[in-house]
Amino acid sequence: MMIDQHCHSVVAGEVDDDAFAALLTESDRPPAPGTTPWDSALGLAVRRWCPPALGLPAHAGPADYLARRRELGAAAATRTLLRAAGLTTLLVDTGLTEAAGHPLLPLADLGSAAGAATGEVVRLEWVAEQAARGAVSAAGWLATVGDALRSAAGRAVAVKSVLAYRYGLAVPPEPPTDAEVLRAAGEWLRGPRTRLADPVLERHLLWSALDLGLPIQLHTGFGDPDLRLGQADPALLVDFVRAAEPSGVPIVLLHCYPYHRQAAWLAQAFPQVYVDVGLTLSYTGPRAAAVLGEVLELAPFGKVLFSTDAYGLPELYLVGAAQYRHALAALLGEWQRDGACTAADAERITGLVSAGNARRLYGC
């Protein structure tokens, strides 16, 4: 059993070769001259794990792989790759609706294609931005956001914030005042009402999420060029984590690399903090076992969660799951050979990280 505790949907139809390659990198810029995004650890991982699922030898070249994918058709390739990942439950961030200019599968269709149960992770910023469309006043917008979040809490398993992109993770240890929130909301609504990035409103959303009682997932660590990496270090959250501790609301640190050791410390130090290395294990390729080992040096085994953070391409589900299985098996095999744990210990750790911790945390 494997529960993917944080992922996104995949493109519904065919994508051309350039759009496919663009989804193999976190960058939204063109690659260096003479190279492609296939020239990366993730590109190697896709060529390792995905061609055999489509009837090709491992490490088939990109041109042969993409030709085979087109031969099968988008729907068949998507279904085959998703099912090859062997995931039982997908907890899907629904705050993104397209990738590389293509629409993503609706949640129910994604679950059907994968043969997996699904749960929704509601993105706080998406709720706030949708509420702004019909808002005529700051007070009205805040009321709409509050109602929408409470409604979402009735159907979602968790909420998520991309605060790291919009403001950074150095969150003050207290919520903004009502006056500060109303003033910031008024200023934002008088603008173009595009992406919400006001630090006061981001803090308001985060503290509002604590009141919902659902686990809060937070992007940390690397991402696209919109991010200031130094502001995405999870160690910057320590003041907020201390302030939020009495609520008992779980805080789940996503991705974390290259700050995965800081995230592991937070998971050990604070009872409500959990950590995953989704996305990281896919992007670090043959170094995945070493990175996972660095997380498990310090993070309690009951606080680490498996995820893929797959987005856009079904290949990223298969790569995320395969890299995780391979890395964890290699790591725990090494521990057993060294006498650090028994086979029973390894089996228990695998069960906790693969599904047990997520099942306990999200009730899925």
C-alpha positions in Angstrom: 0.0 0.0 0.0 1.3 3.4 -0.9 -0.4 6.8 -0.2 0.9 9.7 -2.3 0.3 12.4 0.2 1.0 15.3 -2.1 0.6 15.4 -5.9 -1.1 17.3 -8.8 -3.1 16.1 -11.8 -1.8 15.3 -15.2 -2.3 16.7 -18.7 -5.5 15.3 -20.3 -4.4 15.1 -23.9 -1.4 14.8 -26.2 1.6 17.1 -25.6 4.3 17.9 -28.2 7.9 17.1 -27.6 8.8 20.5 -26.4 5.9 20.7 -23.9 6.8 17.3 -22.6 10.4 18.3 -22.0 9.3 21.5 -20.3 7.6 19.4 -17.7 10.9 17.7 -16.8 12.2 20.8 -15.1 11.2 23.3 -12.5 12.5 26.1 -14.6 10.2 28.0 -16.9 13.2 29.3 -19.0 14.6 27.6 -22.1 17.5 25.2 -21.5 21.0 26.1 -22.3 21.9 26.0 -26.1 22.6 22.4 -27.3 20.8 20.8 -24.3 17.3 19.7 -23.3 15.6 19.0 -20.0 16.2 15.3 -20.7 19.9 16.1 -19.9 19.3 15.8 -16.2 19.1 13.3 -13.3 15.3 13.5 -13.7 15.6 12.8 -17.4 17.7 9.8 -16.7 15.1 8.6 -14.2 12.3 8.9 -16.7 14.3 6.9 -19.2 15.1 4.3 -16.6 11.6 3.6 -15.2 9.1 4.6 -17.8 10.0 2.9 -21.1 9.5 -0.6 -19.8 5.9 0.3 -18.7 5.2 1.1 -22.4 6.9 -1.9 -23.8 10.4 -0.5 -24.5 13.7 -1.3 -23.0 15.0 0.7 -20.1 16.9 3.8 -21.1 15.3 4.0 -24.5 16.1 7.4 -26.1 13.7 10.3 -25.8 12.7 10.2 -29.5 11.9 6.5 -29.3 10.1 6.9 -26.1 7.9 9.8 -27.2 7.2 8.0 -30.5 5.9 5.0 -28.5 3.9 7.3 -26.3 2.2 8.8 -29.4 1.6 5.4 -30.9 -0.3 4.3 -27.8 -2.2 7.6 -27.5 -2.4 9.9 -24.5 -5.3 8.2 -22.7 -3.7 4.7 -22.9 -0.2 5.9 -22.0 -1.5 7.9 -19.1 -3.5 5.0 -17.7 -0.6 2.6 -18.1 1.9 4.8 -16.5 -0.3 5.8 -13.6 -1.2 2.2 -12.8 2.4 1.1 -13.1 3.2 3.5 -10.2 1.2 1.2 -8.0 -0.4 3.9 -5.8 -3.5 3.2 -3.7 -4.4 6.8 -2.7 -3.6 10.2 -4.2 -4.0 13.3 -2.2 -4.2 16.0 -4.9 -3.5 19.7 -4.7 -6.3 21.1 -6.8 -4.9 24.6 -7.0 -3.4 24.1 -10.4 -5.6 23.5 -13.4 -3.2 23.4 -16.3 0.4 22.5 -17.2 2.4 23.7 -20.2 -0.8 25.3 -21.5 -2.8 22.1 -21.4 -5.8 21.4 -19.0 -5.3 18.8 -16.3 -7.6 15.9 -15.6 -10.4 16.5 -13.1 -9.8 14.8 -9.8 -12.3 11.9 -10.4 -10.8 11.2 -13.8 -7.3 11.1 -12.4 -8.3 8.6 -9.7 -10.1 6.5 -12.3 -7.0 6.5 -14.6 -4.7 5.6 -11.7 -7.0 3.0 -10.2 -6.6 4.8 -6.9 -8.7 6.6 -4.3 -8.3 10.3 -4.2 -8.5 13.1 -1.6 -8.4 16.8 -2.2 -5.8 19.2 -0.8 -7.1 22.8 -1.0 -4.7 25.5 -1.9 -5.3 28.6 0.4 -4.1 31.1 -2.2 -6.4 29.6 -4.9 -9.4 30.0 -2.6 -8.5 33.6 -1.9 -7.9 34.5 -5.5 -11.2 32.9 -6.6 -13.1 34.8 -3.9 -11.7 38.1 -5.2 -13.5 37.7 -8.5 -16.8 39.0 -7.2 -15.6 40.9 -4.2 -16.8 44.5 -3.8 -15.2 45.3 -0.5 -12.4 44.1 1.8 -14.8 43.0 4.4 -16.9 41.1 1.9 -13.9 39.4 0.4 -12.7 38.3 3.9 -16.1 36.9 4.7 -16.2 35.0 1.4 -12.7 33.6 1.9 -13.7 32.4 5.4 -16.9 30.7 4.1 -15.0 29.1 1.3 -12.3 27.7 3.6 -14.9 26.3 6.0 -16.7 24.7 3.1 -13.4 23.3 1.8 -12.7 21.8 5.2 -15.8 19.7 4.8 -14.5 17.9 1.7 -10.7 18.2 1.9 -8.1 16.1 3.7 -5.6 19.0 4.0 -4.9 22.6 3.0 -1.7 23.9 1.4 0.1 27.2 1.2 2.7 28.4 -1.3 3.8 31.1 1.1 7.4 30.3 0.3 6.9 31.6 -3.2 4.8 34.6 -2.3 6.5 36.0 0.8 9.0 33.5 2.3 8.8 31.3 5.4 10.0 33.8 8.0 6.5 34.1 9.4 6.0 36.3 12.5 4.7 34.3 15.5 1.4 36.1 15.7 -1.6 36.7 13.4 -2.1 40.1 11.8 -4.6 42.4 13.4 -8.1 42.8 11.9 -7.2 46.4 10.9 -4.0 45.2 9.2 -5.9 42.6 7.3 -8.7 44.9 6.2 -6.2 47.5 5.0 -4.1 45.0 3.1 -7.3 43.4 1.5 -8.5 46.8 0.4 -5.2 47.6 -1.2 -5.0 44.2 -3.0 -8.6 44.5 -4.3 -7.9 47.9 -5.7 -5.2 46.4 -7.9 -5.4 43.9 -10.7 -6.5 41.0 -8.4 -4.1 38.6 -9.9 -1.8 36.6 -7.7 -2.2 37.1 -4.0 1.3 37.8 -2.6 0.6 40.3 0.2 2.5 39.2 3.3 -0.3 40.3 5.7 -2.9 38.4 3.7 -0.7 35.3 3.4 -0.3 35.4 7.2 -4.1 35.8 7.6 -4.7 32.7 5.4 -2.1 30.7 7.4 -3.6 31.5 10.7 -7.2 31.0 9.3 -6.1 27.5 8.3 -5.1 26.7 11.8 -8.7 27.3 12.8 -9.9 24.7 10.4 -8.0 21.9 12.2 -6.8 20.2 8.9 -3.2 19.4 8.3 -1.4 22.3 6.6 1.0 21.4 3.8 3.7 24.0 3.1 6.0 24.2 0.1 9.6 24.4 1.3 12.9 24.1 -0.6 13.5 24.3 -4.3 11.1 25.2 -7.0 10.8 27.4 -10.1 12.6 30.7 -10.7 9.8 32.6 -9.1 11.2 31.4 -5.8 13.9 33.0 -3.6 15.5 29.8 -2.4 17.0 31.3 0.8 13.5 32.3 1.9 12.2 28.8 1.4 14.4 27.2 4.2 11.9 25.4 6.5 14.1 26.5 9.5 12.7 30.0 9.0 9.3 28.6 10.2 10.5 27.9 13.7 8.8 30.9 15.3 5.5 30.2 13.6 5.7 26.5 14.5 6.3 27.3 18.2 3.3 29.7 18.1 1.1 27.2 16.4 2.1 24.3 18.6 -0.8 24.7 21.1 -3.3 24.2 18.3 -2.0 20.7 17.7 -2.6 21.2 13.9 -0.2 19.1 11.9 2.3 21.1 9.7 3.6 19.1 6.8 6.8 20.3 5.1 6.9 19.4 1.4 10.0 18.7 -0.8 12.5 20.5 1.5 15.7 20.0 -0.6 18.4 21.2 -0.1 17.1 22.0 3.4 15.9 18.5 4.1 18.1 18.2 7.2 16.6 21.4 8.7 13.2 19.9 8.0 14.1 16.7 9.6 15.2 18.6 12.7 11.8 20.4 12.9 10.1 17.1 12.6 12.1 15.7 15.5 11.8 18.8 17.7 8.1 19.6 17.3 5.3 17.0 17.7 3.1 18.5 15.0 5.7 18.8 12.2 5.9 16.2 9.5 8.2 16.0 6.5 8.3 14.6 3.0 10.8 14.4 0.2 8.4 14.2 -2.7 9.8 15.9 -5.9 13.3 15.7 -4.3 13.7 11.9 -4.9 12.7 12.3 -8.5 15.0 15.2 -9.2 18.1 13.7 -7.4 18.1 10.6 -9.5 20.8 8.1 -8.5 21.5 10.1 -5.4 18.0 9.6 -4.1 19.0 7.0 -1.5 21.6 9.3 0.0 19.2 12.2 0.3 16.5 10.0 1.9 19.1 8.7 4.3 20.0 12.2 5.3 16.3 12.8 6.2 16.1 9.6 8.2 19.2 10.4 10.1 17.2 12.7 12.3 13.5 12.7 11.4 11.4 10.2 13.5 10.2 7.3 11.3 6.6 8.1 12.3 7.0 11.7 10.9 8.2 11.0 7.3 5.7 10.7 4.5 5.9 9.5 0.9 4.8 11.7 -2.0 5.7 12.2 -5.6 4.6 15.8 -6.2 3.9 14.6 -9.7 2.6 17.4 -12.0 1.6 17.4 -15.6 3.1 14.1 -16.8 1.9 10.7 -15.6 5.6 9.7 -15.9 6.3 11.7 -12.8 4.0 9.5 -10.8 5.8 6.4 -11.9 9.3 8.0 -11.5 8.4 9.3 -8.0 7.1 6.0 -6.8 9.9 3.9 -8.4 12.7 6.2 -7.1 11.2 6.1 -3.6 10.9 2.3 -3.6 14.4 1.8 -4.9 16.0 4.4 -2.6 14.3 3.1 0.5 15.1 -0.5 -0.3 18.7 0.3 -1.0 19.0 2.4 2.2 17.3 -0.2 4.5 19.3 -3.0 2.9 22.5 -1.2 3.8 21.3 -0.6 7.3 20.5 -4.3 7.7 23.9 -5.4 6.3 25.6 -3.0 8.8 23.5 -4.4 11.7 21.7 -1.1 12.3 18.3 -2.7 12.0 16.6 -6.0 11.5 14.4 -7.2 8.6 11.4 -6.6 10.8 12.5 -3.0 11.5 13.0 -2.4 7.8 9.5 -3.7 7.1 8.0 -1.5 9.8 9.8 1.6 8.6 8.7 0.9 5.0 5.1 0.5 6.1 5.1 3.8 8.1 6.6 6.0 5.4 4.8 4.4 2.5 1.3 4.6 3.9 0.9 4.3 7.7 1.9 7.8 8.6 -0.3 9.3 6.0 -3.3 7.1 7.0 -2.9 8.2 10.6 -2.4 11.9 9.7 -5.2 12.3 7.1 -7.6 9.5 8.0 -7.4 8.0 4.5 
